[in-house]
Amino acid sequence: MGSLSLIVLLGSIIVVSAGNFNQEFEITWGDGRGKILDNDKLLTLSLDHNSGSGFQSRNEYLFGKIDMQLKLVPGNSAGTVTAYYLRSKGAAWDEIDFEFLGNLSGEPYTLHTNVYSQGKGDREQQFHLWFDPTQDFHTYSVLWNPQHIIFSVDGTPIREFKNLESMGVPFPKNQPMRIQSSIWNADDWATRGGLIKTDWSKAPFTASYRNFNAEACVWSSGKSSCTSSSPPRGDWFNQGLDSGGKKKLKWVQNNYMIYNYCTDTKRFPQGLPKECSVN
């Protein structure tokens, strides 16, 4: 298979990419601090005292299973944030977030997740990972279909957000999103609530990306490559968590979750959000 393969099945186009970054992504800001290297197979984003950097996908997607391997900033990365997410346009946007909050050497990264629907977020869950994400590449995945959003790390689910529109909970399903990523300075809040500032003597801070892969519905000219009459082939479009996945999710949440908005009664004195009774 080449760097980009288009497979036509029942009239729908499923993108399967082997990670050609120039073909799939564009550096959007950073004045040269974002680089595509190694024959288009590696992308790096850097942050220094003057600027961070970012990229986005050339395609917009409406549902998909999207994988990216990341290696995070090593050493003292306190004050930095590396974000990897999907986001739609407009004031009432949808968004699915991985954010990696930097740390002092020897302290764990905080993986911050959030889901926005129609411009409203406030659905944060945070985790410490069970490995050092700066030593090697690890796969961070989003499965997004009409009924589920599942965040996974190296194939292990860490979070599920279900479609509960029947309960009046908005769910991202109508707005196409681009894959985006950026690294920037957030030392006013990112590390211990802003107590620890960025040590610029350690700059540049660099995060690395490889092995992008997507099975997804591409949005083009106002319509999706997948329709109700020609749905995509592949389990991902109807996939939720099976019993094994639910067991792994519980293991992660019991052992590595450090914040869950669904247990924060101080933040929601009028009552927890509706989805918390199910999610």
TORMINU-626363 format. One record per residue (C-alpha): residue number from 1; residue in three letters; z, x, y. Coordinates in steps of 0.02 Angstrom, whole numbers, plus 32768, in hexadecimal, padded with zeros to 4 digits. Each point is the difference from the previous one (the first is absolute). Example, Ala and Ser with C-alpha at 12.3 -4.5 7.8 and 13.67 -1.06 7.14 Angstrom:
REM TORMINU-626363
(1; "Ala"; (8186; 8267; 7F1F)) (2; "Ser"; (7FDF; 8045; 80AC)) 
REM end
This chain:
REM TORMINU-626363
(1; "Met"; (8000; 8000; 8000)) (2; "Gly"; (7FD8; 803F; 80AE)) (3; "Ser"; (8076; 8003; 8093)) (4; "Leu"; (7FD9; 7F48; 8022)) (5; "Ser"; (7FC8; 7F83; 7F7F)) (6; "Leu"; (7FD1; 7F4C; 8026)) (7; "Ile"; (800D; 7F90; 7F68)) (8; "Val"; (7FB4; 7F53; 800E)) (9; "Leu"; (8058; 7F80; 7F94)) (10; "Leu"; (7FE2; 7F44; 800F)) (11; "Gly"; (7FC1; 8018; 80B0)) (12; "Ser"; (809B; 8058; 803F)) (13; "Ile"; (8009; 80B7; 8030)) (14; "Ile"; (8095; 8064; 7FC7)) (15; "Val"; (8013; 80A8; 8054)) (16; "Val"; (8036; 808D; 7F8F)) (17; "Ser"; (8015; 80A3; 805E)) (18; "Ala"; (8024; 80AB; 7FBA)) (19; "Gly"; (8044; 803C; 80A4)) (20; "Asn"; (7F71; 8039; 806F)) (21; "Phe"; (805E; 7FF9; 80A5)) (22; "Asn"; (7F6B; 8014; 8075)) (23; "Gln"; (7FAB; 7F6E; 7FAC)) (24; "Glu"; (8099; 7F8F; 7FFC)) (25; "Phe"; (8066; 8030; 809B)) (26; "Glu"; (7FF4; 803C; 80B3)) (27; "Ile"; (807C; 8067; 8063)) (28; "Thr"; (802F; 7F8C; 8090)) (29; "Trp"; (8070; 806A; 806F)) (30; "Gly"; (8058; 80A8; 800E)) (31; "Asp"; (7F82; 8072; 8054)) (32; "Gly"; (7FDA; 8067; 7F65)) (33; "Arg"; (80AB; 7FEF; 7FAE)) (34; "Gly"; (7FB5; 7F94; 7F77)) (35; "Lys"; (7F8F; 8061; 7F8A)) (36; "Ile"; (7F92; 7FD7; 7F69)) (37; "Leu"; (7FF7; 8098; 7F8E)) (38; "Asp"; (7FD4; 803D; 7F51)) (39; "Asn"; (7F54; 7FAE; 7FF5)) (40; "Asp"; (8043; 7F5A; 8042)) (41; "Lys"; (8086; 7FF4; 7F79)) (42; "Leu"; (8098; 802A; 806D)) (43; "Leu"; (8039; 7FB7; 80A5)) (44; "Thr"; (808E; 8046; 806A)) (45; "Leu"; (805A; 7FB9; 8098)) (46; "Ser"; (806A; 806F; 8070)) (47; "Leu"; (8080; 7FE7; 808A)) (48; "Asp"; (8033; 807B; 8086)) (49; "His"; (805B; 7FF1; 80A6)) (50; "Asn"; (7F63; 7FBF; 8057)) (51; "Ser"; (7FBF; 7F7E; 7F86)) (52; "Gly"; (7FFC; 7FB5; 7F53)) (53; "Ser"; (7F63; 7FC4; 7FA7)) (54; "Gly"; (7FBA; 7F72; 7F9B)) (55; "Phe"; (7F70; 7FB9; 7F9A)) (56; "Gln"; (7FBF; 7F58; 7FC6)) (57; "Ser"; (7F89; 7FBD; 7F7C)) (58; "Arg"; (7F4E; 7FDA; 8031)) (59; "Asn"; (8009; 7F5F; 7F9B)) (60; "Glu"; (806C; 7F68; 801A)) (61; "Tyr"; (8047; 7FAD; 7F63)) (62; "Leu"; (803D; 7F53; 7FD5)) (63; "Phe"; (8066; 801F; 7F62)) (64; "Gly"; (7FFD; 8098; 7F91)) (65; "Lys"; (805B; 8080; 7F98)) (66; "Ile"; (800A; 809B; 806A)) (67; "Asp"; (8043; 80AA; 7FCA)) (68; "Met"; (8018; 809E; 8065)) (69; "Gln"; (8055; 80A3; 7FD2)) (70; "Leu"; (806E; 804A; 8088)) (71; "Lys"; (8062; 80A1; 8011)) (72; "Leu"; (807C; 7FF2; 808F)) (73; "Val"; (8039; 807C; 8084)) (74; "Pro"; (806D; 8084; 7FAB)) (75; "Gly"; (80A0; 804E; 8041)) (76; "Asn"; (8054; 7FC0; 809D)) (77; "Ser"; (7F99; 7F67; 802E)) (78; "Ala"; (808B; 7FA5; 805E)) (79; "Gly"; (7FBD; 7F90; 808A)) (80; "Thr"; (7F52; 7FEF; 7FB5)) (81; "Val"; (7FB4; 7F65; 7FB4)) (82; "Thr"; (7F69; 7FFC; 7F8D)) (83; "Ala"; (7FBB; 7F4F; 7FF2)) (84; "Tyr"; (7F84; 7FC1; 7F7E)) (85; "Tyr"; (7FD5; 7F48; 8010)) (86; "Leu"; (7F83; 7F72; 8009)) (87; "Arg"; (7FED; 7FA0; 80A3)) (88; "Ser"; (7F91; 7F79; 8049)) (89; "Lys"; (7FC8; 7FEE; 80B4)) (90; "Gly"; (8045; 7F90; 8088)) (91; "Ala"; (80A5; 7FC4; 8047)) (92; "Ala"; (802D; 7F9B; 7F65)) (93; "Trp"; (7FDB; 808E; 7F87)) (94; "Asp"; (802A; 8018; 7F49)) (95; "Glu"; (8041; 80A6; 7FC0)) (96; "Ile"; (803F; 8051; 7F60)) (97; "Asp"; (8065; 809F; 8022)) (98; "Phe"; (8037; 809F; 7FAC)) (99; "Glu"; (805C; 806E; 807F)) (100; "Phe"; (8050; 80A5; 7FD3)) (101; "Leu"; (8090; 8031; 8071)) (102; "Gly"; (801C; 80BC; 800C)) (103; "Asn"; (809F; 805C; 7FD2)) (104; "Leu"; (8061; 80A1; 8013)) (105; "Ser"; (7FDC; 807D; 7F77)) (106; "Gly"; (8054; 7FCF; 7F5F)) (107; "Glu"; (801A; 7F4B; 8032)) (108; "Pro"; (7F95; 7F75; 7FB5)) (109; "Tyr"; (7F6F; 7FAF; 8059)) (110; "Thr"; (8017; 7F47; 8027)) (111; "Leu"; (7F70; 7F93; 7FC7)) (112; "His"; (7FF8; 7F6A; 8076)) (113; "Thr"; (7F99; 7F67; 7FCE)) (114; "Asn"; (7FD5; 7F64; 8062)) (115; "Val"; (7F8C; 7F69; 7FF8)) (116; "Tyr"; (7FBD; 7FAB; 809C)) (117; "Ser"; (7FB2; 7F53; 8000)) (118; "Gln"; (7FAE; 7FBC; 809D)) (119; "Gly"; (8055; 8082; 806D)) (120; "Lys"; (80AF; 7FE9; 7FB9)) (121; "Gly"; (8056; 8086; 7F99)) (122; "Asp"; (80BC; 8019; 7FF0)) (123; "Arg"; (7FEF; 8011; 7F43)) (124; "Glu"; (8039; 80B2; 7FE9)) (125; "Gln"; (8035; 804C; 7F5C)) (126; "Gln"; (802B; 80B9; 7FF6)) (127; "Phe"; (800E; 8076; 7F6C)) (128; "His"; (8029; 80B3; 7FD4)) (129; "Leu"; (7F82; 8045; 7F84)) (130; "Trp"; (8031; 8046; 7F57)) (131; "Phe"; (7F9D; 80A0; 801F)) (132; "Asp"; (7FDB; 8077; 8090)) (133; "Pro"; (7F61; 7FB9; 8050)) (134; "Thr"; (7FDC; 80A5; 805B)) (135; "Gln"; (7FEA; 806C; 7F65)) (136; "Asp"; (7F67; 7FAC; 7FB6)) (137; "Phe"; (7F89; 7F6E; 8015)) (138; "His"; (803C; 7F54; 7FC9)) (139; "Thr"; (7FA1; 7F5D; 7FF8)) (140; "Tyr"; (8030; 7F74; 8078)) (141; "Ser"; (7FAD; 7F5A; 7FD8)) (142; "Val"; (7FEE; 7F54; 8049)) (143; "Leu"; (7FC9; 7F6F; 7F94)) (144; "Trp"; (7FCF; 7F71; 8074)) (145; "Asn"; (7FBA; 7F5F; 7FBB)) (146; "Pro"; (800E; 7F48; 8032)) (147; "Gln"; (80AA; 7FEC; 7FAB)) (148; "His"; (8057; 80AA; 8005)) (149; "Ile"; (8019; 80A0; 8061)) (150; "Ile"; (8047; 8088; 7F8F)) (151; "Phe"; (8030; 80AD; 8040)) (152; "Ser"; (8000; 8087; 7F7A)) (153; "Val"; (8027; 80BA; 7FF6)) (154; "Asp"; (7FAE; 8061; 7F71)) (155; "Gly"; (7FE0; 7F59; 7FAB)) (156; "Thr"; (80B5; 7FC7; 800D)) (157; "Pro"; (8014; 7F60; 8067)) (158; "Ile"; (8083; 800F; 8089)) (159; "Arg"; (7FE5; 7F5C; 805D)) (160; "Glu"; (7FAD; 7F57; 7FE8)) (161; "Phe"; (7FD9; 7F82; 8089)) (162; "Lys"; (7FC4; 7F59; 7FBC)) (163; "Asn"; (7F94; 7F7B; 804F)) (164; "Leu"; (8080; 7F79; 802C)) (165; "Glu"; (7F97; 7F9C; 8079)) (166; "Ser"; (803D; 7F64; 7FA6)) (167; "Met"; (80AB; 802A; 804A)) (168; "Gly"; (7FB9; 801B; 80AE)) (169; "Val"; (7FFC; 80BF; 7FF3)) (170; "Pro"; (7F61; 804E; 804A)) (171; "Phe"; (7FA0; 8071; 7F8A)) (172; "Pro"; (7F76; 807C; 802D)) (173; "Lys"; (7F63; 7FB7; 7FB4)) (174; "Asn"; (7F83; 7FD2; 8087)) (175; "Gln"; (7FEC; 809C; 806A)) (176; "Pro"; (7FA0; 8099; 7FC3)) (177; "Met"; (805E; 80A4; 8012)) (178; "Arg"; (7FD3; 80B7; 8011)) (179; "Ile"; (805D; 808B; 7FA9)) (180; "Gln"; (8052; 806D; 8084)) (181; "Ser"; (8073; 8096; 8006)) (182; "Ser"; (8051; 8067; 8087)) (183; "Ile"; (8086; 8080; 8021)) (184; "Trp"; (8064; 7FFE; 80A1)) (185; "Asn"; (80A3; 802E; 8053)) (186; "Ala"; (8085; 7F78; 7FF3)) (187; "Asp"; (809E; 8064; 801B)) (188; "Asp"; (8048; 7F75; 806C)) (189; "Trp"; (8022; 7F9D; 7F60)) (190; "Ala"; (7FB6; 804A; 7F61)) (191; "Thr"; (8088; 8074; 7FC0)) (192; "Arg"; (80B2; 7FBF; 7FFC)) (193; "Gly"; (7FD8; 7F83; 8087)) (194; "Gly"; (7FC1; 8085; 8077)) (195; "Leu"; (8097; 8073; 7FF3)) (196; "Ile"; (7F96; 808F; 7FBB)) (197; "Lys"; (7F6E; 8038; 806B)) (198; "Thr"; (7F5D; 8053; 7FD1)) (199; "Asp"; (800A; 80BE; 7FF4)) (200; "Trp"; (7F5B; 8031; 8050)) (201; "Ser"; (8014; 80B4; 7FC8)) (202; "Lys"; (7FD0; 7FBF; 7F53)) (203; "Ala"; (7F5C; 7FB4; 803E)) (204; "Pro"; (7F7A; 7FDD; 7FD2)) (205; "Phe"; (803D; 7F7B; 7F87)) (206; "Thr"; (7F77; 7FD6; 7F82)) (207; "Ala"; (7FE9; 7F74; 7F81)) (208; "Ser"; (7F75; 8008; 7F7E)) (209; "Tyr"; (7F97; 7F7A; 7FAB)) (210; "Arg"; (7F8E; 7FFF; 7F69)) (211; "Asn"; (7FB9; 7F93; 7F73)) (212; "Phe"; (7FE5; 7F5F; 8060)) (213; "Asn"; (7FCF; 7F75; 7F8A)) (214; "Ala"; (7FE0; 7F49; 8024)) (215; "Glu"; (7FCD; 7F68; 7F9E)) (216; "Ala"; (7FED; 7F87; 808E)) (217; "Cys"; (7FA0; 7F75; 8056)) (218; "Val"; (7FA1; 8046; 8094)) (219; "Trp"; (7FF7; 7F9A; 80A0)) (220; "Ser"; (7F59; 800B; 8058)) (221; "Ser"; (7FA3; 7F93; 807E)) (222; "Gly"; (808B; 7F81; 8001)) (223; "Lys"; (800C; 7FE5; 7F45)) (224; "Ser"; (804A; 804C; 7F65)) (225; "Ser"; (7FA0; 804E; 7F71)) (226; "Cys"; (8070; 7F96; 7F90)) (227; "Thr"; (7FFA; 7F43; 8006)) (228; "Ser"; (8050; 7F72; 7F9F)) (229; "Ser"; (7F5B; 7FE4; 7FA7)) (230; "Ser"; (7FEC; 80B9; 7FDA)) (231; "Pro"; (80AF; 804A; 7FF1)) (232; "Pro"; (8016; 80B9; 7FDB)) (233; "Arg"; (800B; 803D; 7F50)) (234; "Gly"; (809F; 805D; 7FD5)) (235; "Asp"; (80B4; 7FD1; 7FE0)) (236; "Trp"; (8039; 802F; 80AF)) (237; "Phe"; (7FC2; 7F61; 8055)) (238; "Asn"; (8076; 7F91; 7F9B)) (239; "Gln"; (8083; 8082; 7FD3)) (240; "Gly"; (80BA; 7FED; 801A)) (241; "Leu"; (808F; 805B; 7FAD)) (242; "Asp"; (8010; 7FF0; 7F43)) (243; "Ser"; (80A8; 8011; 7FAA)) (244; "Gly"; (7FF3; 80BE; 7FFA)) (245; "Gly"; (7FD3; 8007; 80B8)) (246; "Lys"; (8092; 7F90; 802E)) (247; "Lys"; (8075; 8072; 7F9E)) (248; "Lys"; (7FC0; 809A; 805C)) (249; "Leu"; (800E; 7FA6; 80A7)) (250; "Lys"; (80B4; 7FD5; 7FDC)) (251; "Trp"; (8025; 80B5; 7FCF)) (252; "Val"; (7FBA; 8041; 80A6)) (253; "Gln"; (8058; 7F7D; 8068)) (254; "Asn"; (80A7; 8019; 7FA8)) (255; "Asn"; (7FFB; 80BD; 800C)) (256; "Tyr"; (7F96; 8032; 8096)) (257; "Met"; (7FFD; 7F72; 807E)) (258; "Ile"; (8068; 802A; 809A)) (259; "Tyr"; (7FD7; 7F6B; 806F)) (260; "Asn"; (7FC6; 7F4E; 7FDD)) (261; "Tyr"; (7FE8; 7F84; 808D)) (262; "Cys"; (8025; 7F76; 7F83)) (263; "Thr"; (80B7; 8036; 7FF6)) (264; "Asp"; (8018; 8021; 80BA)) (265; "Thr"; (8067; 7F68; 8033)) (266; "Lys"; (8033; 8052; 80A4)) (267; "Arg"; (7F4A; 8009; 8034)) (268; "Phe"; (7FDF; 7F4C; 7FCE)) (269; "Pro"; (809D; 7FA0; 8030)) (270; "Gln"; (7FA3; 7F5A; 7FFB)) (271; "Gly"; (7FD1; 801F; 7F4A)) (272; "Leu"; (7F92; 807A; 7FA0)) (273; "Pro"; (7F43; 7FE8; 8004)) (274; "Lys"; (7FBF; 7F7D; 7F86)) (275; "Glu"; (7FA8; 807C; 7F8F)) (276; "Cys"; (80A3; 805A; 7FDD)) (277; "Ser"; (8033; 7F76; 7F88)) (278; "Val"; (7F68; 802D; 7F94)) (279; "Asn"; (7FCF; 80B3; 802C)) 
REM end
